[in-house]
């Protein structure tokens, strides 16, 4: 049986969560799966799959600005990120040799490919959006992104190729003449559609993402929740040395527990990351999106779903819980008709079967 190494990026938890259905598919085929990563991202997968062997890779440790200066903050960290890409490539090559790995599946870790075995990168960002005033950089960034992706045997895009069904919109647009190894595997979510649950909570608040913005987000939302008189549940999205002990708070939850909380909540307040979009779509939920300031991907997705009247969105610096809840009533939320975003989707099954042949 194939020996497969799965390596999610340590940049928020979404890269790890969308590896969950992929790992389940591999285990169904009796593959021996290893996981490698860093920090909370690795901890999440170890919690989901405690019997799998795991390795620590060097982390990216992205740091977001406190104010809206994302471009310059990220630019200053580029040398560090490139160094990590080189180091993780060496680390992965060593793992491949020592543990006789047959296949690598990397979620957005650009250094996790090998010259010895086939490698796959999972990413929805084939088209990295530039902030206002930096459009002149788009062609350069696209060229570098394509160059990195071409090092892999395949690029799995967790979305549909059909633009009308696409969840990621222009984030996954690409030039097929310049990038020929792209395979659409359908949206990835660790959640599965179940029968309707009773509404135990009026809302769930899911915190996530790099610091200091995760804490800033928490400090904006949590006081308003506690003063609201509503039934709520907060998932802090971060492992703590001393786990929170509260009937309406958790540091982090496994898949089943988190799906239960979300399913039993009328509405979800969360970041507008793509993995979150896929999760809400998979189980047909309403949400209030609060994009990370300056993160173009999240700002684009928040705008996309707000203008389509699917998910309400409000910026962090003006977030008002009462107003957001009132306005959200006019938004539809996701409907599940025709959506095949849960694990075991046909496209994912086909892609896994193909690479294992």
C-alpha positions in Angstrom: 0.0 0.0 0.0 1.1 3.6 -0.7 2.8 5.6 2.0 1.6 9.2 1.8 2.9 12.3 3.6 0.4 15.1 4.1 1.7 18.6 5.0 -0.6 21.5 5.8 0.5 25.1 6.0 0.7 26.6 9.5 -1.1 29.8 8.5 -4.5 29.6 10.3 -6.3 26.3 10.7 -8.1 26.1 7.4 -5.2 24.4 5.6 -5.3 21.6 8.1 -9.1 21.2 8.3 -9.4 20.8 4.6 -6.8 18.0 4.7 -9.1 16.0 6.9 -11.4 14.6 4.1 -8.3 14.0 2.0 -6.7 11.9 4.8 -10.0 10.0 5.3 -10.0 9.0 1.6 -6.4 7.9 1.8 -7.1 5.8 4.9 -10.1 4.2 3.1 -7.7 2.9 0.5 -5.4 1.4 3.3 -2.7 4.0 2.7 -0.1 4.5 5.4 -0.5 8.2 6.1 2.1 10.5 7.8 1.4 14.1 8.7 4.0 16.9 9.0 3.6 20.5 10.0 3.9 23.0 12.8 2.0 24.6 15.6 -1.8 24.5 16.0 -2.2 23.3 12.4 -0.3 20.1 13.2 -1.9 19.8 16.6 -5.4 19.8 14.9 -4.5 16.9 12.6 -2.8 15.0 15.4 -6.0 15.4 17.4 -8.1 14.2 14.5 -5.9 11.3 13.7 -4.0 10.3 16.9 -2.8 7.0 15.5 -0.9 8.6 12.6 2.9 9.2 12.8 3.7 12.9 12.6 6.8 15.1 12.1 7.5 18.8 12.9 8.5 21.0 10.0 9.8 24.6 10.4 6.9 27.0 10.8 6.3 30.1 8.8 5.2 32.1 11.9 3.4 34.8 9.9 2.8 38.0 11.9 -0.1 40.3 10.9 0.1 44.1 11.5 -2.1 45.6 14.2 -3.1 48.4 11.7 -3.9 48.1 8.1 -0.4 47.8 6.7 -0.6 44.2 5.5 1.4 44.7 2.3 4.5 46.1 4.0 4.3 43.7 6.9 4.2 40.7 4.5 6.9 42.2 2.3 9.3 42.4 5.2 8.7 38.7 6.0 9.3 37.4 2.5 13.0 36.5 3.1 11.9 34.5 6.2 9.2 32.7 4.1 11.6 31.8 1.3 14.0 30.5 3.9 11.3 28.3 5.3 10.4 27.0 1.9 14.0 25.9 1.3 14.2 24.3 4.8 11.0 22.4 4.5 12.0 21.1 1.1 15.2 19.6 2.7 13.2 18.3 5.7 10.6 16.6 3.4 13.3 15.0 1.2 14.8 13.5 4.3 11.4 12.1 5.4 10.8 10.7 2.0 14.1 8.8 2.1 13.9 7.6 5.6 10.2 6.5 5.6 10.0 5.4 2.0 7.2 7.8 1.1 5.5 7.2 -2.2 3.4 10.4 -2.5 3.4 13.9 -0.9 0.2 16.0 -0.6 1.0 19.5 0.5 -1.6 22.2 1.4 0.0 25.5 0.4 3.5 24.5 1.6 5.5 25.3 -1.5 8.6 23.5 -0.4 6.9 20.2 0.3 7.7 18.5 -3.0 10.3 15.9 -3.9 12.4 14.9 -6.9 12.0 11.3 -5.8 8.3 10.8 -5.7 5.1 12.4 -7.1 3.9 15.5 -5.2 0.6 17.4 -5.0 -0.1 20.9 -3.9 -3.6 21.9 -2.7 -4.4 25.5 -3.3 -7.3 27.7 -4.4 -5.1 30.8 -4.9 -3.9 30.4 -8.4 -4.6 34.1 -8.8 -3.2 36.0 -5.8 -5.0 39.3 -5.5 -3.1 42.5 -5.1 -4.3 45.3 -2.8 -5.2 48.7 -4.2 -2.1 50.5 -5.5 -0.1 47.4 -6.1 -1.7 46.1 -9.3 1.6 46.5 -11.1 2.9 43.6 -9.0 0.2 41.1 -10.2 2.2 39.8 -13.2 5.3 39.3 -11.2 3.5 37.5 -8.3 1.6 35.3 -10.8 4.8 34.3 -12.5 6.5 33.4 -9.2 3.3 31.5 -8.0 3.2 29.5 -11.3 6.9 28.7 -11.1 6.4 27.2 -7.5 3.3 25.3 -8.5 5.1 23.7 -11.5 7.5 22.0 -9.1 4.6 19.7 -8.2 3.3 16.8 -10.3 -0.3 18.1 -9.8 -2.1 21.1 -8.4 -5.4 20.2 -6.8 -7.8 23.1 -6.6 -10.5 22.6 -4.0 -13.3 24.0 -6.1 -15.4 23.3 -9.2 -14.0 24.2 -12.6 -17.5 25.5 -13.6 -17.4 29.3 -13.0 -21.1 29.3 -12.1 -20.6 26.7 -9.3 -17.2 28.0 -8.2 -17.0 29.0 -4.5 -13.6 30.8 -4.8 -14.4 32.9 -7.8 -11.5 34.7 -9.4 -9.1 33.5 -6.7 -8.8 30.2 -8.7 -8.6 31.7 -12.2 -5.5 30.7 -14.1 -4.0 30.5 -17.6 -4.1 26.8 -18.7 -1.5 27.6 -21.3 1.0 28.4 -18.6 -0.2 26.0 -15.9 -1.1 22.5 -17.2 -1.0 20.4 -14.0 -4.3 21.7 -12.5 -7.0 19.3 -11.3 -10.3 20.5 -9.8 -11.2 18.2 -6.9 -14.4 20.0 -5.7 -14.8 21.9 -2.5 -13.2 20.3 0.6 -14.9 20.3 3.9 -14.5 18.0 6.9 -18.2 18.5 7.7 -21.0 16.2 6.4 -24.6 17.2 5.8 -26.8 15.8 8.5 -30.4 16.1 9.6 -31.3 19.4 11.0 -30.3 20.0 14.6 -32.3 22.0 17.2 -30.9 25.5 17.7 -29.1 25.3 21.1 -27.3 28.6 20.4 -28.3 31.9 18.8 -24.9 32.2 17.3 -21.4 30.6 17.3 -18.3 32.7 17.1 -15.2 31.0 15.5 -11.9 32.8 16.0 -8.9 32.0 13.9 -5.9 33.3 12.1 -2.4 34.6 12.9 -1.7 37.1 15.7 -2.2 39.8 16.6 -5.4 40.0 14.5 -6.9 36.9 16.1 -6.8 38.5 19.5 -7.9 41.9 18.1 -10.9 40.2 16.5 -11.7 38.4 19.9 -11.5 41.7 21.8 -13.9 43.3 19.4 -16.5 40.5 19.3 -16.5 38.8 22.7 -17.5 41.8 24.9 -20.4 42.4 22.6 -21.4 38.8 22.8 -21.3 38.7 26.6 -23.4 41.9 26.8 -26.0 40.7 24.3 -28.0 38.3 26.4 -27.9 35.8 23.5 -27.1 32.1 23.7 -23.6 31.8 22.2 -20.7 29.6 21.9 -17.1 30.8 21.3 -14.3 28.7 19.7 -11.0 30.5 20.3 -9.3 28.6 17.5 -6.1 28.2 19.5 -4.7 25.6 21.8 -4.1 26.8 25.3 -1.9 25.3 28.0 -4.9 25.5 30.3 -8.0 24.5 28.4 -11.0 26.8 28.8 -13.6 25.3 31.1 -16.9 26.8 30.2 -20.2 25.5 28.8 -20.1 28.1 26.1 -16.4 28.4 25.3 -13.7 26.1 24.0 -10.1 26.6 23.0 -10.5 24.3 20.0 -12.9 21.5 19.0 -12.5 18.3 16.9 -14.6 17.9 13.8 -17.6 16.3 15.3 -17.8 18.7 18.2 -17.4 21.8 16.0 -19.9 20.6 13.5 -22.4 20.1 16.4 -21.9 23.6 17.7 -22.2 25.2 14.2 -25.2 23.0 13.2 -27.0 23.9 16.5 -26.4 27.7 16.0 -28.7 29.9 14.1 -25.8 31.9 12.6 -22.0 31.9 12.7 -19.6 34.8 13.1 -16.3 34.1 11.6 -13.4 35.2 9.3 -14.1 34.9 5.6 -11.3 32.5 4.8 -12.0 30.1 2.0 -12.0 26.9 4.1 -14.7 28.5 6.3 -16.7 29.3 3.1 -16.5 25.7 2.1 -17.6 24.5 5.6 -20.6 26.8 5.7 -21.6 25.8 2.2 -21.2 22.1 2.9 -23.9 22.2 5.7 -26.0 25.1 4.5 -25.5 27.7 7.2 -25.9 31.5 7.5 -22.9 33.5 8.5 -21.6 37.0 9.4 -18.1 37.4 7.8 -15.5 39.7 9.4 -12.5 39.7 7.0 -9.0 40.1 8.4 -8.0 43.7 7.7 -5.7 43.9 4.7 -5.9 40.2 3.7 -7.1 40.6 0.1 -8.4 37.0 -0.2 -10.7 37.4 2.8 -11.8 40.9 1.8 -12.6 39.6 -1.7 -14.6 36.6 -0.5 -16.5 38.8 2.0 -17.4 41.2 -0.7 -18.3 38.4 -3.1 -20.8 36.7 -0.8 -22.2 40.0 0.6 -23.0 41.3 -2.9 -24.7 38.0 -3.7 -26.8 38.4 -0.6 -25.6 35.0 0.7 -23.5 36.0 3.7 -23.6 39.3 5.6 -20.1 40.9 6.0 -18.9 43.8 8.3 -15.4 45.2 8.7 -13.7 44.6 12.0 -13.1 48.2 12.9 -16.8 49.0 12.7 -18.2 45.7 13.9 -21.5 46.1 15.7 -23.1 42.9 16.7 -26.7 44.2 17.0 -26.5 45.8 13.6 -24.9 42.8 12.0 -27.6 40.4 13.3 -30.3 42.7 12.2 -28.9 43.1 8.7 -28.1 39.4 8.4 -31.8 38.6 8.3 -32.0 39.7 4.7 -29.3 37.3 3.6 -30.1 33.7 2.5 -27.1 31.8 3.8 -25.9 28.8 1.8 -28.4 26.4 0.4 -27.4 22.8 -0.1 -29.2 22.2 -3.4 -26.7 20.9 -5.9 -23.7 21.3 -3.6 -21.3 18.4 -3.2 -18.9 20.0 -0.8 -18.7 17.4 1.9 -16.0 14.8 2.2 -16.1 11.9 -0.2 -17.2 14.1 -3.1 -17.0 12.4 -6.5 -14.2 14.7 -7.8 -12.0 14.1 -4.8 -12.5 10.3 -5.0 -11.5 10.4 -8.7 -8.4 12.5 -8.0 -7.3 10.2 -5.2 -7.8 7.1 -7.2 -5.9 8.6 -10.1 -2.8 9.5 -8.2 -2.7 6.2 -6.3 -2.8 4.1 -9.5 
